[in-house]
Amino acid sequence: MNDNKNLIIELDLKRMHAMISQDVIALNSVLSDQLIYTHSSARIDSKETLIKSMQQGKTIYTSIVPSDVIAQDFGNVVILTGIASICVNSNSVEMDFKVRFTDVYALNVNKWQMIVWQSTKIPN
């Protein structure tokens, strides 16, 4: 089995940077068309609605800093778990919080793409 752990950790860092910089081209490449993105508020986005919300200024990420990331490589799927400190402006409300996350990447036609994000707020 190929060890894709470090590759996916780096790809996820690039994805987080693309969210902060609102790099739609990078996001369209790294996010699967079948993406299910579950926010810590329990709101669910698809790839289309996540990107649209960012483009419309409804969701503006200013910082995403991951830590304690663990990768599990299953060949065509890599699962990341960890903690992320997130600063975001959501519907004109500034928020700064930490989450525990599960992030799943799958190999899709020789290209790694994120298919699932699930996060839970860590109490202050």
C-alpha positions, 0 to 999 in steps of 0.5 A: 500500500502506498503511503499517502499520509504526508501528501494528503496532510500537505494537500489539506494545508493547501486547501485551507490556504485556498479557503482563506485566500478564496482561491476558487480555482484551487478549491474546485480542484481539491474539493470533490463534486460529491463533497459533504462539508459539515460545519461545527454549527451542523450546517451542511454545504456541498462543494457548490454551496461552500464556494458560493457562500465564500464568493458572496462574502457570507463566509470569510475565513481569515485563519485556519490553523491545524494541529495534532493532525493524524493521517490514516492511509487506506490506499485510495482513501486517507482520513485525517483527524485533528484540531483546527483553530478557525477565525471566520466571519459568518453572516457578518459575525466574527468567530474565533474557535477550535474544532476537532475534525475528521477530513476524508480524501479519496483518489478520484481518477488519479487525483486526490480530492476532499470528499468529507469534512466533519467538525465539532466545536471544542468548548472554551 
